[in-house]
Amino acid sequence: MERCPLCRAMLNGAETCRRCKAELQTVLRVERENQALLGAAMHRLSLGDAAASRRLLRLALGLHATPEVRALWQLVGAMPDPSDAAPQ
């Protein structure tokens, strides 16, 4: 996060906004967790495991639906789900 979500001041890596004094530790933690979920989803997708990628992206969407998470969700959603295949 580059800017305070409340007053838009530059953060420069700080966990407290210098302008409005907002405590941003929780917001930064959620952002880190979301990035970790997104990275794990991309990794699973690169291994061909779209189902695991979907599960991770669903969690990421619940935390914070960033443009990157939404774009990957659309991509994975357009892929065929093997569990939907007709039984043989």
C-alpha positions as CSV (number, residue, x, y, z in Angstrom):
1,M,0.0,0.0,0.0
2,E,1.5,3.3,-1.1
3,R,-1.1,5.7,0.2
4,C,-3.3,6.0,3.3
5,P,-6.8,4.7,2.4
6,L,-8.3,7.5,4.6
7,C,-6.4,10.7,3.7
8,R,-4.3,9.5,0.7
9,A,-1.0,10.7,2.2
10,M,2.1,8.8,1.1
11,L,3.0,6.0,3.6
12,N,6.6,5.2,2.7
13,G,6.3,1.8,4.4
14,A,4.9,3.2,7.6
15,E,2.2,1.3,9.6
16,T,0.7,4.6,10.9
17,C,-0.2,7.5,8.7
18,R,1.9,10.5,9.4
19,R,-0.9,12.9,8.4
20,C,-4.1,11.5,9.9
21,K,-2.5,9.0,12.4
22,A,-4.6,6.1,11.2
23,E,-3.3,2.7,12.4
24,L,-3.0,0.6,9.3
25,Q,-1.5,-2.6,10.7
26,T,-4.7,-4.6,10.1
27,V,-5.1,-3.2,6.6
28,L,-1.5,-4.0,5.7
29,R,-1.9,-7.6,7.1
30,V,-5.0,-8.2,5.0
31,E,-3.2,-6.8,1.9
32,R,-0.2,-9.2,2.5
33,E,-2.6,-12.2,3.1
34,N,-4.4,-11.3,-0.1
35,Q,-1.2,-11.1,-2.1
36,A,-0.1,-14.5,-0.7
37,L,-3.4,-16.1,-1.7
38,L,-3.1,-14.6,-5.2
39,G,0.4,-15.9,-5.5
40,A,-0.6,-19.4,-4.4
41,A,-3.5,-19.4,-6.8
42,M,-1.2,-18.4,-9.7
43,H,1.2,-21.1,-8.7
44,R,-1.5,-23.8,-8.5
45,L,-2.8,-22.6,-11.9
46,S,0.6,-22.9,-13.4
47,L,0.7,-26.5,-12.2
48,G,-2.6,-27.1,-14.0
49,D,-4.6,-27.3,-10.8
50,A,-7.5,-25.0,-11.6
51,A,-9.7,-26.4,-8.8
52,A,-7.2,-25.4,-6.1
53,S,-6.7,-22.1,-7.8
54,R,-10.5,-21.4,-7.7
55,R,-10.6,-22.2,-4.0
56,L,-7.6,-19.9,-3.2
57,L,-9.1,-17.1,-5.4
58,R,-12.5,-17.4,-3.6
59,L,-10.7,-16.8,-0.3
60,A,-8.8,-13.9,-1.8
61,L,-12.0,-12.4,-3.1
62,G,-13.5,-12.6,0.4
63,L,-10.5,-10.7,1.8
64,H,-10.1,-8.0,-0.8
65,A,-11.3,-8.1,-4.4
66,T,-8.4,-6.4,-6.1
67,P,-8.4,-5.9,-9.8
68,E,-5.7,-8.6,-10.1
69,V,-7.8,-11.1,-8.1
70,R,-10.9,-10.3,-10.1
71,A,-9.1,-10.7,-13.4
72,L,-7.6,-14.1,-12.4
73,W,-11.0,-15.2,-11.1
74,Q,-12.5,-14.5,-14.5
75,L,-9.7,-16.3,-16.3
76,V,-10.1,-19.4,-14.1
77,G,-13.8,-19.2,-14.3
78,A,-13.6,-19.5,-18.0
79,M,-11.7,-22.7,-17.8
80,P,-13.6,-26.0,-17.9
81,D,-14.0,-27.6,-14.4
82,P,-13.3,-31.3,-14.6
83,S,-15.7,-31.9,-11.7
84,D,-18.5,-30.8,-14.0
85,A,-17.7,-33.4,-16.6
86,A,-20.3,-36.1,-17.3
87,P,-19.6,-39.4,-15.6
88,Q,-18.4,-42.1,-18.0
